Amino acid sequence: PPPPPTYLDNMADPAATESMTMLSFYAFPPLTIADPDDFALTLRKQWKPFHALGRVYVATEGVNAQMSIPTNVLSNFMDCCRSMDA
């Protein structure tokens, strides 16, 4: 199997957090999202290790999210988001 992505290196245990951080964001890729359902599945898989909660809407135009992320893994989550291609 491939090695784990670098954004998971030395990540704290999300279950050990004492707080959650609320996020609300839009992301519009330079090109449209060809298959929103497939991209939504990719997001669920990539965000699972973070124990993220909330709603994420994926359309061909982009992503609209209202989420809660364990504060102790927020920087890892942001690194994950910055590493994605639509």
C-alpha positions in Angstrom: 0.0 0.0 0.0 1.1 3.6 -0.5 2.5 5.5 2.4 0.1 7.7 4.4 -0.1 11.3 3.2 2.2 13.8 4.9 -0.6 15.8 6.4 -1.3 12.8 8.7 2.4 12.8 10.0 2.5 13.2 13.8 -1.2 14.0 13.9 -2.7 14.2 17.4 -5.6 11.9 18.3 -8.8 13.8 17.2 -10.8 12.1 20.0 -8.4 13.6 22.6 -9.4 17.2 21.8 -11.1 19.4 24.4 -12.6 21.7 21.8 -13.9 21.9 18.2 -13.3 24.6 15.7 -16.2 25.7 13.5 -15.4 26.3 9.8 -17.6 27.7 7.0 -16.1 28.0 3.6 -16.5 28.0 -0.2 -13.9 26.6 -2.5 -14.1 27.2 -6.3 -11.6 25.3 -8.3 -10.1 26.8 -11.5 -11.9 24.1 -13.5 -15.3 22.6 -12.7 -15.7 19.5 -10.7 -16.3 16.9 -13.3 -18.1 14.3 -11.0 -19.4 15.9 -7.8 -20.5 12.6 -6.4 -17.1 11.1 -6.8 -15.4 14.2 -5.4 -17.8 14.1 -2.4 -16.7 10.5 -1.8 -13.1 11.5 -2.0 -13.6 14.3 0.6 -15.3 11.8 3.0 -12.4 9.4 2.7 -9.7 12.0 3.1 -11.5 13.8 6.0 -12.4 10.6 7.9 -9.2 10.5 10.0 -10.0 14.0 11.3 -13.4 13.1 12.8 -14.9 16.0 11.0 -18.6 16.8 11.5 -21.0 18.9 9.5 -22.4 19.4 6.0 -20.5 19.6 2.8 -22.2 20.4 -0.5 -20.4 19.5 -3.7 -21.5 20.8 -7.1 -19.7 21.2 -10.4 -19.0 24.9 -9.4 -17.3 24.0 -6.2 -17.6 23.1 -2.5 -19.7 24.8 0.2 -19.0 23.5 3.7 -20.1 24.2 7.3 -18.0 21.9 9.5 -16.7 21.3 13.0 -13.1 20.0 13.3 -11.3 18.9 16.4 -9.1 21.8 17.3 -6.0 19.7 17.9 -6.0 18.5 14.3 -7.0 21.7 12.6 -3.6 22.4 11.0 -3.5 18.9 9.6 -7.0 19.3 8.2 -5.9 22.6 6.5 -2.8 20.9 5.1 -5.1 18.2 3.7 -7.4 20.7 2.1 -4.5 22.6 0.5 -3.2 19.3 -1.0 -6.4 18.4 -2.9 -7.1 18.7 -6.6 -10.7 18.8 -7.8 
